[in-house]
Amino acid sequence: MAVHDEVMPKMGEINRISRAIRAQMDTVPPIDTLLKLQQLDLLIRLGKAEESMMVWMNELEVLDDLRATKSHQEILRYIDSEKKRIDAVRDSMTASIQAGEAALGKE
């Protein structure tokens, strides 16, 4: 949960960056398709990072529920697996935020 608590506040950053990129897209001339595609790619990456956090939170099982049905070893394996999943969420969120900020010139 420490990793979750570290990156959950960054959901606001993802939202802010996404809004800024959308606003920026409105100012790009229609002929500049490469820039529009790059911006669209960033929006997709930001959206996927945000979605991965929501999926992880929705799929996370309550420890007390696990204790009722799983052995100690099974619980440890589950916790290890979830640690890897939330680390991947953190990495996705961090990378997409960095890419978004770079595109907005806020590196």
PEDA-V328475 format. One record per residue. N is the residue number from 1. BURIAL is I if it has 24 or more other C-alpha atoms within 12 Angstrom, else O. Layout:
BEGIN
N_BURIAL + N_BURIAL
END
This chain:
BEGIN
1_O + 2_O + 3_O + 4_I + 5_O + 6_O + 7_I + 8_I + 9_O + 10_I + 11_I + 12_O + 13_I + 14_I + 15_I + 16_O + 17_I + 18_I + 19_O + 20_I + 21_I + 22_I + 23_O + 24_O + 25_I + 26_O + 27_O + 28_O + 29_O + 30_O + 31_O + 32_O + 33_O + 34_O + 35_O + 36_O + 37_O + 38_O + 39_I + 40_I + 41_O + 42_I + 43_I + 44_I + 45_I + 46_I + 47_I + 48_I + 49_I + 50_I + 51_O + 52_I + 53_I + 54_O + 55_O + 56_I + 57_O + 58_O + 59_O + 60_O + 61_O + 62_O + 63_O + 64_O + 65_O + 66_O + 67_O + 68_O + 69_O + 70_O + 71_O + 72_O + 73_O + 74_O + 75_O + 76_O + 77_O + 78_O + 79_O + 80_O + 81_O + 82_I + 83_O + 84_O + 85_I + 86_I + 87_I + 88_O + 89_I + 90_I + 91_I + 92_I + 93_I + 94_I + 95_O + 96_I + 97_I + 98_O + 99_I + 100_I + 101_I + 102_O + 103_I + 104_O + 105_O + 106_O + 107_O
END
